[in-house]
Every structure is written in C-alpha cells, then in structure tokens.
Amino acid sequence: MILVTGATGLVGGELVRRLSDRGFRVRALVRNAGTSNAAKASALAQLPGVEIADGDLAQPATLASALRGVDRAMLISSSDAAMRDVQCTFVDAARAAGTGHVVKLSGIMPELDSPFRFARMHGEIEQHIEQSGVPFTHIRAGEFMHSYFRQVPSIVKSGALRLPMADARIASTDIGDIADVAADILTGPGHEGRIYPITGPESLSMAEVAVKLSAATGLEIRYVEVSAEDFIAGRLAAGASPYAAEGLAELFAERRKGKEATVYPTIETVFGRHPTTFDEFARRHAAIFRGEQPAPRL
C-alpha cells in the first residue's frame, strides 16, 4: 500500500492518478474528507485501487490508522507556517508505524541558513527525516510552471506578467513530471537514500516566459518588473495571507540571485523521461491563461 499525503493538491492529485493508472493500491490522505475537500476526495475515490483516509498532519492521533499497512509514503503538505511541524510529525508517525520508505517533495534550495523561510523549513524537514532512521528519498523540485496561474488576473486585465524578477532566469517544472518521478520512486527499487533535483529542460527570463505565453494564447503579453513592496501588496489584494505574501517576496529575492536558474537533467538521465517544455505547458493551458477556464487552486 502506498500512502499519499496532500492528495487533493496539484502534485498529490496527479500522483494518485498516476499510481492508480499503473495498477497500484493507493491510500489518499485527505483532511476534512467529508466537508471542505469532499468533492476532490470523492473524485479520487472513484479511481481504481484508491481509498480515502481522513486525516490531518497536524493531529498525530489521526495518522496511525492511515499509516496501517503502508509500505511507502509520499510526503506533501502546504507551504505555510506549520509546514515544518506537521511534516516532522508525519515522519515520526511513519517511523512508529514501520513505514518502509518516505519520499519527500522538497524545494530545490533547502538551505538551513536561507533567507527564504520555506527553504529553511525544507532543509530542517530533510534533516529530521535523515536522522529518523526511516529510508528516504528527497525530490527537490524547482518552481512549478503552474505558479504562473497566479498571473492570470493580470494577464487578462492588462496583458502583463507582473513579477519582481528583474532579468533573472528560472528553470520551471511541470507538476506532471514531478508526479511521474514520484510514481517511479514509489514503485521501483534503488531510490532509498537518494536526493533528486528536478527541473524542466530550460532556464527562462520573465521576458521569454511572456513571449511563450503570448504565442500559446494569441494574446499580447509583456513582462513588467514590479518592486517587492508592490508584489506583496498585489498578493495581499488577491487574498494571500501576509505570511505567504512575505514568503513569496523572500523567494523572489533568492531567484534574483540566480538560485533557481540551474537546469538539472535528472528527469531524463535518471528516469528516462523527456521533461515538459514551457511551450508545451503554455499550449496545454492556453484557455486558462486567456481567462476562459478557471485555474486550479495553488
């Protein structure tokens, strides 16, 4: 049995679907499965081989039954103030349950001394996993291409991609590629103790991203540099919490230093897959970027 936490999120949901398609038994951990996440949980439950476990990473008492009989587990949770605590709690519960392998979705730059709060947390969680004695694999994923969905309101309203990136470059990753890599690790041998940096095949400036989105959508989209203060104000206006908005500003400050510009060939060299290009991603989701379809919640 494979357990997937964060199963109603973008990566978690894609992973559950891939494992089901491959014929594996999957237990999807869903918080509030009977209420706020009911529709997503119901959709996952319809997939062959998938069962739903109602549990909360912040409540250890709910994890014992979810972990019963689990051989391997995928650890994913929201990037919020509680991320370090809830993920470490899960690791402790997995160790107590005798789970044979924990795969963590981490960040591409999990530096313990990073100015970016979530990078520090990822580093601390990785350290906790490694010290726990549980066999592990870390998937260090770069920026999700899907994060550009946050720019849809600005694109639709004014044809602008507004970010504090200056002329820095970034190697973005399609979440489907991350899910494929995770599925390979969870269902194949030889990945214990390994750390895999995962990115897409190209490093792009925001001006180049705007050109690619323009070509895919038929819209005229330009990149507009904004200050960190204006970016935070925009995220707050969009409904983000101050903690999340300030965290994103820290992230973009690191990106302006080139921290996510490196292209890693891991998807191709280790897993034998061709990583998705940004052109392919943009064409697939052109209707979302034109505002014709709702964007999935990040």
Summary of the structure (lengths in Angstrom):
residues: 298
radius of gyration: 18.9
end to end distance: 27.3
largest distance: 54.9
contacts: 977
relative contact order: 0.13
helix: 46%
strand: 16%
